[in-house]
Amino acid sequence: MGSGMSDPLAGLFDGLTVLEIGQYVAAPIAAELFAHGGANVIKIEPVTGDVTRMTDPIQIGEGRQYVIKARGKRALPLNLSTDEGRRVAADLALKSDVLITNMRPGTADRLGLGFEQLHKLHPTLIYGEINGFGDAGPNAGRPSLDLIAQSWTGLRAAAGIGEDGELGRYEAYFCDYTAGLLLAFGVAAALHHRNVTGLGQRVGTSLAHAALFMQHRNANLFESADAWKREVGAGVTDRMSFNELARYRSERASPDLFLMSTYKTSDGALSIGAPGAMSSKLCPLFEVEDPRQSPDWADRSKRSEALRTVKAEIAAKLATMTTAEAHALIEDASLPSSPVRMLEEMLVDQDAIDGGLLYEADHPRLGRYIMPTAPISMSGSDYRARVDTAEFGVHTDELLAELGYDAALIERLVADGIVARKIEREEKERKE
């Protein structure tokens, strides 16, 4: 690992300036991916501090969510509710290559920071935007969050609902992180297009797009084979309870539910994956008949019952085995499997650290920590997670000076509450 934010910019995005006007997860994640590549990422946050600075704080101003998403970024506390604050933001945007935001639809336009407004003044700007439901239709202006997008698109049911309608605990922010990844890909594509044409453009995605993308395999409806999907989507719900609907859907969904499933063991749980031809190895291990070889396989109603029977038989045998015993059995057959682990087990797994999934480093203010590495590797470019994150207001003078603001103007902006500095924040906290 490098020494942190003082490292010279070198890497995949060396010389690229990215302005982030975002909050919570999706936009900050997209910008973080550029910071890993050495881009000059400038994060605008409220003069009261980014909300994630106060979320699960490790110490004052150093929230767990902020620290992990702000690696390698500089930050400017800025009051966007004022005309002067909005002018500072526009000045930053006009000197940036990319702007990334997840403001609610319409907010950027009201602030004078919408795509069309900035594009007229800066036609090479790449404008990356994430919203909740897409750009068109009656839902376009609605606010959303990860959980809302999961629920609206069916992902919540697909990822965390049992056949009996029981909802599992919700922890992972699937839509936020996937939307950030999709936007980063779109921005990178737009940068390539700009290199060819010299023109910038708006790049957009949504939490709903991300949720459907993650359901890519099943997010389709073929009239010849999927009449049940139309029934579920347009009528069955009016006649069935939620639990009945969950079972109805489970009986008609993917036919490989026993080949890609998680089973309880005597002391934990084990996930097994044996799709396609691998099923011929799985069934003999448990001395059960492979239902895919049955002449009744083409009959959907009989298929569902056969699959339930096979899954129940495998589950009963695994329930008598320890996780280690079951895992060894599956591994010896060269089939993919894993014990179901807690995230905390992953974070202290030396194999994961040695394998480049995690890294250990010394944060200059928070001490030793372990975090995920940058999620891709490059053989010919420097692409890595930085160590340091911006203290509140520490870059205020530096960033404003880069805009050409003189010392007197900077002092007035601080005095008027348009921007904030580290020292003023510390003094206020001491007085309180």
TIFI-379166 format. One record per residue (C-alpha): residue in three letters; z, y, x. Coordinates in steps of 0.05 Angstrom, whole numbers, plus 32768, in hexadecimal, padded with zeros to 4 digits. Layout:
BEGIN
ALAZYX ...
//
This chain:
BEGIN
MET800080008000 GLY7FF580478016 SER8029807D801C GLY801C80997FD6 MET7FFD80D77FBB SER7FFA80F97FFF ASP7FC580C68014 PRO7F8080E5801F LEU7F5280D77FE5 ALA7F27809D7FFB GLY7F0880687FD1 LEU7EDB80587F97 PHE7EE5809C7F74 ASP7EF080C87FB1 GLY7EE081107F9E LEU7EE181047F53 THR7F0F81317F2A VAL7F2A81157EE8 LEU7F5181407EB7 GLU7F8081187E8A ILE7F9781387E49 GLY7FB880FB7E2B GLN7FF980DC7E17 TYR801A80997E0E VAL7FEC80617E26 ALA7FA1805F7E1A ALA7F87809E7E3C PRO7FBA809B7E76 ILE7FA480537E84 ALA7F5B80677E87 ALA7F6B80A07EB7 GLU7F9880727EE0 LEU7F5D80457EEF PHE7F3A807F7F10 ALA7F7880937F36 HIS7F7A804D7F55 GLY7F35805C7F71 GLY7F4C809D7F92 ALA7F3580CE7F5D ASN7F5781117F59 VAL7F7981057F16 ILE7F9D81417EF6 LYS7FCB81327EBC ILE7FDC81697E8B GLU8020815E7E6B PRO804B81897E3C VAL807981BD7E5C THR80B281937E40 GLY809981577E66 ASP806B811D7E55 VAL808980F17E1E THR808780B47E4C ARG80B580D87E7E MET80EB80D17E49 THR80D8808A7E34 ASP810580567E53 PRO811B80867E8A ILE8130806B7ECE GLN814B80B07EDF ILE814080F67EC3 GLY80F681047EBF GLU80E380BF7ED9 GLY80D480937E9D ARG80BC804C7EA9 GLN807C80567E82 TYR806C80977EA5 VAL8076807B7EEB ILE804780407EE1 LYS801080697EBF ALA801380A67EEC ARG800980847F2F GLY7FDD80AF7F5B LYS7FD780E97F2A ARG7FEB81327F30 ALA800981537EF3 LEU800B81987ED5 PRO803E81AA7E9E LEU801581D77E6F ASN802281F67E2B LEU7FE381E87E03 SER8000820B7DC5 THR7FF1824E7DE6 ASP7FAE82707DF1 GLU7FBC82787E3B GLY7FD082307E42 ARG7F8F821A7E22 ARG7F6882477E52 VAL7F8A82257E8D ALA7F7681E17E70 ALA7F2E81F87E66 ASP7F2C82137EAE LEU7F4281CF7EC6 ALA7F0F81AB7E9B LEU7ED781D77EB4 LYS7EE781C47EFC SER7EED81797EEC ASP7EBA81417EEC VAL7EDC811B7EB4 LEU7F0C812C7E7C ILE7F3280F27E5B THR7F5980FD7E1B ASN7F7780D87DE0 MET7F8A81137DB5 ARG7F8581097D6A PRO7F3E81177D51 GLY7F3481627D47 THR7F6D81777D73 ALA7F4381827DB1 ASP7F1281AE7D89 ARG7F4B81D87D6E LEU7F6381E37DB5 GLY7F1F81F87DCD LEU7F1B81B87DF7 GLY7EEA818F7DCD PHE7EAC816F7DEB GLU7E79819F7DCD GLN7EA281DB7DE1 LEU7EA881C57E29 HIS7E6381A77E2F LYS7E4281EB7E23 LEU7E6782077E5F HIS7E6881C87E8A PRO7E2C819C7E79 THR7E3B81697EB0 LEU7E81815A7E96 ILE7E8F81127E81 TYR7EBD81167E44 GLY7EE380D67E36 GLU7F0880D17DF3 ILE7F31809B7DD1 ASN7F44809F7D88 GLY7F6180707D54 PHE7F29805B7D25 GLY7EE780717D43 ASP7EBE80B07D3A ALA7EA280A87CF3 GLY7EB780947CAE PRO7EF480A47C83 ASN7F26808C7CB7 ALA7F0A80B57CF1 GLY7F3F80EB7CEF ARG7F7B80BE7CE3 PRO7FB280B87D17 SER7FBD80737D34 LEU7FE7804B7D65 ASP7FDE80087D86 LEU80047FE27D51 ILE7FDF80057D19 ALA7F9B7FF37D38 GLN7FB17FAB7D42 SER7FC77FA67CF9 TRP7F8A7FC97CDC THR7F577F9E7D02 GLY7F777F5A7CFA LEU7F8C7F547D42 ARG7FD67F547D30 ALA7FCA7F177D04 ALA7F9E7EF57D37 ALA7FCE7EFF7D71 GLY80127EF87D52 ILE80137ED67D0E GLY80227E8D7D01 GLU80057E617CCB ASP80417E6F7CA1 GLY80367EBA7CA6 GLU806F7EC57CD7 LEU80647F017D04 GLY80767EFA7D4D ARG80977F317D75 TYR80697F697D8A GLU806E7F817DD2 ALA80297F877DF2 TYR7FFE7FC47DE4 PHE7FBC7FA07DE1 CYS7F927FD77DC1 ASP7FAB80107DEC TYR7F9E7FED7E2E THR7F5B7FD07E19 ALA7F4480147DFE GLY7F5780337E41 LEU7F2E7FFE7E66 LEU7EF380087E38 LEU7EF580537E40 ALA7EF9804D7E8C PHE7EBB80207E8B GLY7E9780527E5F VAL7EA9808D7E8C ALA7E9180667ECA ALA7E5080577EA6 ALA7E4880A07E93 LEU7E5480B57EDB HIS7E1B80867EF0 HIS7DEF80A57EBA ARG7E0180EB7ED3 ASN7DED80D77F19 VAL7DA980C57EFE THR7D9E80FD7ECB GLY7DCE81347EE1 LEU7DEB81377E9B GLY7E31812C7E80 GLN7E41810E7E3C ARG7E7A80F97E0E VAL7E9380B27E14 GLY7EBD80997DDA THR7EE3805B7DC5 SER7F1D804C7D96 LEU7F58801F7D8D ALA7F327FFD7D55 HIS7EF77FF07D83 ALA7F277FD27DB6 ALA7F477FA57D82 LEU7F037F8B7D6B PHE7EED7F817DB3 MET7F297F547DBF GLN7F167F2B7D82 HIS7ECE7F267D9B ARG7ECC7EDB7D93 ASN7EDD7EDB7D48 ALA7EC97F227D33 ASN7E8A7F0C7D0F LEU7E777EF37CCB PHE7E3B7EC47CC2 GLU7E2C7EB97C79 SER7E167E717C85 ALA7E587E5C7CA5 ASP7E8D7E907C96 ALA7E917E987C4A TRP7EDC7E907C51 LYS7EE07ED07C7A ARG7EC17EF67C41 GLU7EF27ED67C11 VAL7F2D7EEA7C3C GLY7F127F307C46 ALA7EFD7F3F7BFF GLY7F277F1D7BCB VAL7F547EE57BE2 THR7F897F177BF6 ASP7F8D7F2E7BAE ARG7FA17EE87B97 MET7FCB7ECF7BD1 SER800D7EE37BF1 PHE800D7EF67C3A ASN80287EB27C4F GLU7FF57E8D7C25 LEU7FBD7EB77C42 ALA7FD47EA87C89 ARG7FD17E5D7C7C TYR7F8E7E637C58 ARG7F717E887C93 SER7F8F7E587CC6 GLU7F6F7E1C7CA3 ARG7F2A7E3C7CA7 ALA7F2D7E5D7CEB SER7F177E427D2F PRO7F157DF57D30 ASP7F357DEF7D75 LEU7F7C7E037D63 PHE7F9A7DC67D86 LEU7F6F7DD17DC4 MET7F867E187DD1 SER7FCF7E1B7DBC THR80177E257DD0 TYR80497DEC7DC5 LYS80947DEA7DC8 THR80B37DBC7DFB SER80FB7DA37DFF ASP810E7DDF7E29 GLY80D87E147E1E ALA808F7E197E0D LEU804C7E077E2D SER80077E237E20 ILE7FCC7DF37E26 GLY7F827E047E29 ALA7F507DCC7E21 PRO7F127DE77DFE GLY7ECF7DC57DF9 ALA7EC67D877E23 MET7F0D7D8D7E3F SER7F277D737DFC SER7F107D2D7E12 LYS7F477D317E48 LEU7F7E7D4D7E1C CYS7F7F7D1B7DE3 PRO7F867CDC7E0F LEU7FC27CFC7E32 PHE7FE87CFA7DF1 GLU7FC77CBB7DD5 VAL7FAA7CDF7D9A GLU7F647CD97D7D ASP7F367D147D8C PRO7F247D2D7D46 ARG7EE47D4B7D62 GLN7EC97D047D68 SER7ED77CF37D1F PRO7E9D7CEC7CEF ASP7EC37D1A7CC0 TRP7EC07D547CF2 ALA7E887D767CCB ASP7EB37D7A7C8C ARG7EDC7DB97C94 SER7F137DA47C64 LYS7F1D7D617C87 ARG7F167D827CCB SER7F4F7DB17CBE GLU7F7D7D787CA9 ALA7F6A7D4E7CE6 LEU7F787D877D15 ARG7FBC7D937CF6 THR7FCD7D4A7CFE VAL7FB87D487D47 LYS7FDD7D887D57 ALA801C7D6E7D36 GLU80187D2D7D5E ILE800F7D527DA0 ALA80477D827D8E ALA80777D497D7E LYS806B7D297DC2 LEU80707D6A7DE9 ALA80B27D7A7DC5 THR80D27D3E7DE8 MET80BB7D557E2E THR80D57D8C7E5A THR80A57DC57E6A ALA80A07DAE7EB2 GLU808F7D677E9D ALA805B7D7E7E6B HIS803C7DB07E9B ALA80367D7B7ED2 LEU80157D4B7EA1 ILE7FE17D7F7E8D GLU7FD57D977ED4 ASP7FCA7D507EED ALA7F927D4B7EBB SER7F737D8A7ED8 LEU7F7B7DB07E97 PRO7F917DF97E93 SER7FDA7E037E7E SER80157E2F7E8B PRO805D7E327E77 VAL806A7E6D7E48 ARG808D7E9F7E75 MET80AF7EE27E6A LEU80907F1F7E8B GLU80CF7F257EB5 GLU80C07EE07ED4 MET807B7EF97EE8 LEU80977F377F09 VAL80C27F0F7F3A ASP808E7ED97F47 GLN807F7EDB7F91 ASP803E7EB57F84 ALA80267EEF7F58 ILE80387F217F8E ASP80167EF87FC4 GLY7FDA7EF07F96 GLY7FD07F3B7F90 LEU7FE47F427F47 LEU80237F697F57 TYR803A7F947F91 GLU807D7FAB7FAD ALA80857FF27FC6 ASP80B8802A7FD1 HIS80B280637F9F PRO80C880A37FC1 ARG80FB80B47F8A LEU810980727F66 GLY810D80427FA0 ARG80F27FFB7FA4 TYR80C87FE37F6A ILE80957FAE7F55 MET80587FC07F2C PRO80137FA47F1A THR7FDD7FB27F4D ALA7F9C7FD47F3B PRO7F7A7FA27F0D ILE7F397F9A7F33 SER7F287F907F7C MET7EEE7FAF7FA3 SER7ED27F927FE3 GLY7EB37FD37FFB SER7EDF800A7FDE ASP7F28801D7FDF TYR7F44800E7F9A ARG7F8F80067F95 ALA7FCC801D7F6F ARG7FEE80597F8F VAL803980597F99 ASP8051809F7F86 THR805080C37F43 ALA8055810D7F34 GLU8099812D7F2C PHE809B815D7EF1 GLY807A819F7F04 VAL8074818F7F4E HIS8029819D7F4F THR802981DC7F24 ASP801D820F7F5B GLU7FED81E37F80 LEU7FC081D57F44 LEU7FBF821D7F2B ALA7FAF82367F71 GLU7F7482057F73 LEU7F5A82297F34 GLY7F5B826A7F5A TYR7F9982877F38 ASP7FBF82B77F65 ALA800A82B47F70 ALA801A82EC7F3F LEU7FF482CA7F07 ILE801682887F15 GLU805A82A97F13 ARG804A82CA7ED0 LEU803182887EB2 VAL807282677EC7 ALA809C82A07EAC ASP8076829F7E69 GLY808082547E60 ILE803682457E65 VAL804282157E9F ALA808181F87EBD ARG809981EC7F03 LYS80C781B67F20 ILE80FB81E87F37 GLU8102820A7EF2 ARG810B81C57ED1 GLU814281B27F02 GLU816681F37EF9 LYS816481EC7EAD GLU818081A57EB2 ARG81B981BC7EDF LYS81CC81F37EAE GLU81CB81C37E74 
//
